[in-house]
Amino acid sequence: MTVKKRLAALLLLFILSVASLAAQTGTAEESSRDHWPGWLRDMRRWEIVAFGSFPFSMFFATIGMDMFRWHNYNGMDFSDRSHAPWPLKSAGAVAMTDYEQRRTILMAIGLSASVAIIDHLILQGRRRRDRRRAEAIPVGTVTITRTPLTEEEPGGEVDYPIVDYEEGTFPEEDTVPNAYP
């Protein structure tokens, strides 16, 4: 390696390490759901679903392309498995051409984008249904929302009575502070 390439690699390594340290300085409160607009959260979810489904899409697109090649080559005849799909390929199988590989990747990208779009449509449908249910509640109806108590909130800590396991009895009530509020 030349000196320029080594310096470039070291500079890139330094920049990436500093960027990762800066990315870890945020707190959970700064990245709460209310901090980002809804469309940006939806876009992020779409991206996560699309990239997460890509390996599965690539797997199924490759099997589909292999099936297509096998059918076009010899009508899916088991006597010659040189173009058969992955689990049935023989030892001297014919590899895909560059055009077929590009086509397979494009099919996988389209399939994973379709999965992400379908997920987005399902999410929008659920939100619309929940909004309609909330709007259909008559005015004046009491809505009960259950949230768990945390230790930071007042009343979050509960002092339970202390049991003396040796004797199997509870201590006197005046010695247990705040037993049952």
URMO-V422611 format. One record per backbone hydrogen bond with DSSP energy under -1.0 kcal/mol. NH is the residue of the N-H (numbers start at 1). CO is the residue of the C=O. E is the energy in kcal/mol with one decimal. If there is no record, write none. Layout:
# URMO-V422611
nh: <NH | NH>
co: <CO | CO>
e: <E | E>
This chain:
# URMO-V422611
nh: <6 | 7 | 8 | 9 | 10 | 11 | 12 | 13 | 14 | 15 | 16 | 17 | 18 | 19 | 20 | 21 | 22 | 23 | 25 | 32 | 41 | 42 | 43 | 44 | 45 | 46 | 47 | 48 | 49 | 50 | 51 | 52 | 53 | 57 | 58 | 59 | 60 | 61 | 62 | 63 | 64 | 65 | 66 | 67 | 68 | 69 | 70 | 71 | 72 | 73 | 74 | 75 | 76 | 88 | 89 | 90 | 94 | 101 | 102 | 103 | 104 | 105 | 106 | 107 | 108 | 109 | 110 | 111 | 112 | 113 | 114 | 115 | 116 | 117 | 118 | 119 | 120 | 121 | 122 | 123 | 124 | 125 | 126 | 127 | 128 | 129 | 130 | 131 | 132 | 133 | 134 | 135 | 136 | 141 | 156 | 164 | 165 | 168 | 171 | 175>
co: <2 | 3 | 4 | 5 | 6 | 7 | 8 | 9 | 10 | 11 | 12 | 13 | 14 | 15 | 16 | 17 | 18 | 19 | 22 | 29 | 37 | 38 | 39 | 40 | 41 | 42 | 43 | 44 | 45 | 46 | 47 | 48 | 49 | 53 | 54 | 55 | 56 | 57 | 58 | 59 | 60 | 61 | 62 | 63 | 64 | 65 | 66 | 67 | 68 | 69 | 70 | 71 | 70 | 85 | 86 | 81 | 82 | 97 | 98 | 99 | 100 | 101 | 102 | 103 | 104 | 105 | 106 | 107 | 108 | 109 | 110 | 111 | 112 | 113 | 114 | 115 | 116 | 117 | 118 | 119 | 120 | 121 | 122 | 123 | 124 | 125 | 126 | 127 | 128 | 129 | 130 | 131 | 132 | 138 | 153 | 169 | 163 | 164 | 162 | 172>
e: <-1.9 | -2.5 | -2.4 | -2.3 | -2.5 | -2.6 | -2.4 | -2.4 | -2.4 | -2.6 | -2.4 | -2.1 | -2.3 | -2.4 | -2.0 | -1.7 | -2.3 | -1.7 | -1.0 | -1.0 | -1.8 | -2.4 | -2.0 | -2.1 | -2.3 | -2.4 | -2.3 | -2.4 | -2.6 | -2.7 | -2.7 | -2.1 | -2.0 | -2.6 | -3.0 | -2.0 | -2.4 | -2.7 | -2.3 | -2.0 | -2.4 | -2.6 | -2.5 | -2.4 | -2.3 | -2.7 | -2.5 | -2.4 | -2.3 | -2.2 | -2.1 | -1.6 | -1.4 | -1.4 | -1.0 | -1.2 | -2.6 | -2.3 | -2.7 | -2.4 | -2.2 | -2.3 | -2.4 | -2.2 | -2.2 | -2.5 | -2.5 | -2.4 | -2.6 | -2.3 | -2.1 | -2.2 | -2.0 | -2.3 | -2.7 | -2.3 | -2.2 | -2.5 | -2.4 | -2.4 | -2.5 | -2.2 | -2.2 | -2.3 | -2.5 | -2.4 | -2.6 | -2.5 | -2.3 | -2.3 | -2.3 | -2.2 | -1.6 | -1.6 | -2.0 | -2.0 | -1.1 | -2.8 | -1.0 | -1.3>
